[in-house]
């Protein structure tokens, strides 16, 4: 794969100082110049508005669900609430490795907000909630559904 010029929003805005540009213009420019496949945009949409599935009265992000792993967790000493937590755990800092913890926290909070809106629309407002988790010690940021100590 050929190396493409990588640029951030600040440099994009500076290079286009002769006219106003928005974050949406930046998204378009990155998508076009990096020649990202169309399904990349669809997967980004799925990240923020995932398909959920209910299993045994618990909710899971369908993309993360693994039936064999789920059944192995059922045989463990974990509670079903903990199983839901662990199976839905998504490391934002692992997905986007170049983000700082504060930047990843913004993403995780946006994901939690989007997931909660979808959870409420599908299952009602009192259903399990998504939330961001920040591990300052290891500089990791996550989003998951349910369980809280």
C-alpha positions in Angstrom: 0.0 0.0 0.0 1.4 3.4 -1.0 2.2 5.9 1.8 -0.2 8.8 1.8 0.3 12.3 3.3 -1.2 12.4 6.7 -2.5 15.7 8.1 -4.4 16.9 11.1 -7.3 19.3 11.4 -5.1 22.3 12.4 -2.9 21.9 9.3 -6.0 21.3 7.1 -7.5 24.5 8.4 -4.2 26.4 7.9 -3.9 25.1 4.3 -7.4 26.3 3.6 -7.2 29.7 5.4 -8.5 31.5 2.3 -12.0 30.1 3.0 -13.9 28.7 6.0 -13.7 25.0 6.5 -15.5 22.8 9.0 -14.8 19.5 10.7 -17.1 17.9 8.1 -14.9 19.3 5.4 -11.9 17.7 7.2 -13.7 14.4 7.3 -14.3 14.6 3.6 -10.7 15.5 2.9 -9.3 12.7 5.0 -11.7 10.2 3.4 -10.9 11.3 -0.1 -7.1 11.8 0.3 -6.5 8.6 2.3 -8.8 6.7 -0.1 -10.6 5.0 2.7 -13.1 2.4 1.5 -16.8 3.2 1.7 -17.4 0.6 4.4 -15.0 2.4 6.7 -17.6 5.1 7.1 -20.2 2.5 7.7 -18.1 0.8 10.4 -17.6 4.2 12.1 -21.3 4.6 12.1 -21.7 1.1 13.7 -19.1 2.0 16.3 -21.3 4.9 17.5 -24.7 3.3 16.8 -24.1 -0.5 17.2 -26.5 -3.3 16.8 -27.5 -4.7 20.2 -28.7 -8.2 20.9 -30.4 -9.6 24.0 -29.3 -12.9 25.4 -30.8 -14.2 28.7 -32.2 -10.7 29.5 -28.8 -9.1 29.1 -27.7 -6.8 26.3 -24.6 -7.1 24.2 -23.0 -5.2 21.3 -23.5 -7.7 18.5 -20.1 -7.1 16.9 -18.4 -8.1 20.2 -20.6 -11.0 21.1 -18.9 -14.5 21.1 -21.3 -17.3 21.9 -18.5 -19.7 23.1 -17.0 -17.0 25.3 -20.4 -16.1 26.7 -21.1 -19.8 27.7 -17.7 -20.1 29.3 -18.4 -17.0 31.4 -21.7 -18.6 32.4 -19.8 -21.5 33.9 -17.5 -19.1 35.8 -18.1 -17.6 39.2 -18.9 -14.2 37.6 -22.4 -12.8 37.9 -24.4 -12.2 34.7 -24.0 -8.5 35.2 -20.2 -8.9 35.2 -20.4 -11.1 32.1 -22.3 -8.3 30.3 -19.7 -5.8 31.4 -16.7 -7.8 30.2 -18.2 -8.9 26.9 -19.1 -5.3 26.0 -15.8 -3.8 27.1 -14.2 -1.9 24.2 -10.8 -0.3 24.7 -10.9 3.0 22.9 -7.2 3.5 23.4 -6.6 0.2 21.7 -8.9 1.0 18.8 -7.3 4.5 18.3 -3.8 4.0 19.5 -2.6 7.6 18.7 -5.1 9.3 21.0 -4.1 10.8 24.4 -6.1 9.8 27.4 -8.1 13.0 27.4 -8.8 12.6 23.6 -9.8 9.0 24.1 -12.0 10.0 27.0 -13.9 12.4 24.7 -14.5 9.5 22.3 -15.5 7.1 25.0 -18.0 9.6 26.4 -19.4 10.2 23.0 -19.7 6.4 22.4 -21.4 6.0 25.8 -23.9 8.8 25.0 -24.7 7.3 21.6 -25.0 3.8 22.9 -27.3 5.0 25.7 -29.6 6.8 23.3 -29.8 3.6 21.2 -30.3 1.4 24.3 -33.1 3.7 25.5 -34.8 3.7 22.1 -34.6 -0.1 21.8 -35.1 -1.3 25.4 -36.5 1.7 27.4 -34.8 4.4 29.5 -34.3 2.2 32.6 -32.3 -0.5 30.8 -28.5 -1.0 31.3 -26.4 2.1 30.7 -23.1 2.4 28.8 -20.3 4.4 30.4 -16.8 5.4 29.9 -14.0 4.0 32.1 -10.6 5.7 32.5 -7.6 3.8 33.9 -5.1 6.6 34.5 -2.5 4.2 35.8 -2.3 2.3 32.5 -3.4 5.2 30.3 -6.3 3.2 29.0 -9.9 4.3 28.2 -12.8 2.0 27.7 -16.5 2.0 27.1 -18.8 -0.8 28.2 -22.4 -1.5 29.3 -23.7 -2.2 32.8 -22.0 -3.4 36.0 -20.6 -0.9 38.4 -18.9 -1.5 41.8 
